[in-house]
Amino acid sequence: MRDSVPPEYADALQRELAEALEGEVRFDAGSRALYAYDASVFRQVPIGVVIPRHEQDVLAGLEVCRRHGAPVLGRGCGTALAGQSVNSAVVFDFSKYMHALVHLDPQARQARVQPGLVCDELRDAAEEYQLTFGPDPATHDHATLGGMIGNNACGTHSVMAGKTVDNVDELDVVTYDGVRIRVGRTSDEQLEAIIGQGGRRGAIYAGLKHPATSDDGTTPRADWP
């Protein structure tokens, strides 16, 4: 595959990211080559790499990318087997700095984690209380929780404990256009209330309730609100 040519705005994008972030900004050829691969056979050279130190870096980095119209891709340890960890985008690598187990509550059987935490690190911490995190993909010693959420990872024990989606209570998410919201299990009444409030959040929930389809009525469209 031919290497992708960096967009014209790449130099300005790199400069503004470096000014806005405390974390690492890597647009050199070597770093781009390293992040062009994951565990699959696919290869996509990124525009550049951002390694955020904290959530403010994520928000600031997204704002800069949004101003330039640069696509973004979240990545953990790159264990995806179908190319999910590579793209011609600005790659945000959460595995180096944002990998904390923020809180573990054995009584509630809940944990709060950053996206770069590796599955086995959560399981080792939970094992002290005779608990575990059920989903265990083959790459559980490298797979990050953020990547597992993105891929809805399973593993052999998911037959007993459910897939990743069945073991997530709440997510703190930020959209490409900068809207930050907490999402989780939502009753029909809560859903209608959120939609009724309007705004970007209401539009997102309305789109999830009534996803637009393509002209043939089968394929979800990418341009729903």
C-alpha positions in Angstrom: 0.0 0.0 0.0 1.3 3.5 -0.8 1.9 5.7 2.1 -0.7 8.4 2.5 0.5 12.0 1.9 0.0 14.2 5.0 -2.6 16.9 4.5 -1.6 20.4 3.8 -2.6 21.5 7.3 -0.3 18.8 9.0 2.5 21.2 9.9 0.1 23.8 11.4 -1.8 21.0 13.2 1.3 19.6 14.7 2.4 23.0 15.9 -0.9 23.9 17.5 -1.2 20.5 19.2 2.3 20.9 20.6 1.3 24.4 22.0 -2.0 23.2 23.4 -1.0 19.9 25.1 1.2 18.8 27.9 1.4 15.3 26.4 3.4 14.1 23.5 2.8 15.1 19.9 4.5 12.9 17.3 4.3 13.7 13.6 7.7 12.3 12.6 8.0 9.6 10.0 9.1 7.0 12.5 6.2 7.4 14.8 3.7 7.5 12.0 5.2 4.2 10.7 4.9 2.6 14.1 1.3 3.5 14.5 0.4 2.4 10.9 0.0 -1.2 12.1 -2.0 -3.1 14.7 -2.3 -6.8 15.2 -4.1 -7.2 11.9 -2.8 -7.3 8.3 -4.0 -3.8 7.6 -1.7 -0.8 7.3 -2.9 2.9 7.4 -0.3 5.6 8.0 -1.8 8.2 10.5 -1.5 12.0 10.1 0.2 12.1 13.4 0.1 10.7 17.0 -1.1 12.4 20.2 -0.2 10.8 23.6 -2.4 12.7 26.1 -1.3 12.9 29.7 -4.8 13.7 31.1 -8.3 14.4 30.1 -7.6 18.1 29.5 -5.1 17.1 26.8 -7.9 15.0 25.2 -10.3 18.0 25.1 -7.6 20.4 23.9 -6.4 18.0 21.2 -9.9 17.4 19.9 -10.5 21.1 19.7 -7.4 21.6 17.6 -8.2 18.7 15.3 -11.7 20.0 14.9 -10.5 23.4 13.8 -8.5 21.8 11.0 -11.1 19.2 10.1 -8.7 16.4 11.0 -10.2 13.0 11.7 -9.2 11.3 15.0 -8.9 7.7 16.2 -8.6 6.5 19.7 -6.1 3.6 20.3 -4.9 1.5 23.1 -2.2 -1.2 22.7 -3.1 -1.9 19.1 -4.3 -5.5 19.6 -7.2 -5.2 17.1 -7.4 -8.1 14.6 -9.5 -6.3 11.9 -7.7 -3.0 11.5 -9.8 -1.0 14.1 -6.6 0.5 15.6 -5.3 2.1 12.4 -6.6 4.9 10.1 -5.5 8.0 8.2 -6.2 10.1 11.2 -4.7 11.7 14.3 -4.2 8.8 16.6 -4.8 9.4 20.3 -2.9 6.8 22.2 -4.2 6.4 25.8 -2.0 3.5 26.8 1.1 5.4 28.0 -0.3 7.9 30.5 -4.1 7.5 30.8 -4.1 4.0 32.2 -5.1 4.4 35.9 -7.5 2.3 37.9 -9.2 5.4 39.4 -11.4 3.6 41.9 -12.3 0.1 42.9 -15.4 -0.5 45.0 -15.6 -4.3 45.9 -18.9 -3.8 47.7 -20.6 -2.4 44.7 -18.6 -4.6 42.3 -17.7 -1.5 40.3 -14.5 0.0 39.0 -13.8 3.4 37.5 -10.9 3.3 35.0 -9.1 5.4 32.4 -9.3 4.1 28.8 -5.7 3.0 28.6 -5.9 0.5 31.6 -5.1 -3.0 30.5 -7.7 -5.7 31.2 -5.4 -7.9 33.3 -4.5 -5.0 35.5 -8.1 -4.5 36.4 -8.6 -8.2 36.9 -5.5 -8.5 39.1 -6.8 -5.7 41.3 -10.3 -7.2 41.5 -8.9 -10.7 42.3 -7.8 -9.5 45.7 -11.5 -9.4 46.5 -12.3 -12.6 44.7 -13.8 -10.6 41.8 -13.0 -10.4 38.2 -13.9 -8.6 35.0 -15.7 -11.2 32.9 -14.8 -10.4 29.3 -11.3 -11.8 28.5 -10.3 -11.6 24.9 -7.2 -13.6 23.9 -5.1 -10.4 24.2 -6.3 -9.7 27.7 -2.7 -9.1 28.9 -2.4 -6.2 26.4 -5.9 -5.1 25.5 -7.0 -1.8 27.1 -10.5 -1.2 28.5 -11.1 1.6 26.0 -10.3 -0.7 23.1 -12.5 -3.5 24.6 -15.4 -1.1 24.9 -14.9 0.1 21.3 -14.8 -3.5 20.0 -17.3 -4.9 22.5 -14.7 -7.6 23.4 -15.8 -11.0 24.5 -13.5 -14.0 25.2 -14.4 -17.5 26.3 -15.7 -16.4 29.8 -18.2 -13.9 28.2 -20.5 -16.9 27.9 -20.8 -16.8 31.7 -20.2 -13.1 32.4 -21.4 -11.3 29.3 -19.6 -9.2 26.7 -17.9 -5.9 27.5 -21.2 -4.0 26.8 -22.9 -6.1 29.5 -20.3 -5.0 32.1 -20.2 -1.3 31.5 -22.4 0.9 33.7 -21.5 4.4 32.6 -19.2 6.2 30.2 -17.7 9.7 30.2 -17.5 10.5 26.5 -16.7 13.5 24.4 -17.9 13.8 20.8 -15.8 15.2 17.9 -17.6 18.5 18.1 -16.7 18.9 21.8 -19.8 17.8 23.6 -19.0 16.0 26.8 -21.7 13.8 28.4 -22.1 10.9 30.7 -24.0 8.0 29.2 -25.4 4.8 30.7 -28.4 2.7 31.1 -31.4 4.8 30.3 -35.1 4.1 30.9 -37.7 5.0 28.3 -38.8 7.9 30.5 -35.3 9.2 30.8 -34.7 8.8 27.1 -37.8 10.9 26.3 -36.8 13.5 28.8 -33.3 13.9 27.3 -34.7 14.1 23.8 -37.2 16.7 25.0 -34.4 18.9 26.4 -33.1 19.3 22.8 -29.6 20.5 22.0 -26.8 18.4 20.8 -27.3 15.8 23.5 -30.9 15.5 22.8 -30.2 15.1 19.0 -27.7 12.3 19.7 -30.2 10.4 21.8 -32.9 11.0 19.2 -30.6 9.7 16.5 -30.0 6.6 18.6 -33.7 6.0 19.1 -34.6 6.6 15.4 -31.4 6.1 13.4 -31.7 7.3 9.8 -31.1 4.8 7.1 -29.8 4.8 3.6 -32.0 5.0 0.6 -32.5 1.2 0.5 -33.8 1.3 4.1 -31.1 -1.0 5.5 -27.8 0.6 6.1 -27.3 3.1 8.8 -26.2 6.5 7.5 -23.3 8.5 8.9 -25.0 11.8 8.7 -27.7 11.4 11.4 -27.7 14.2 14.0 
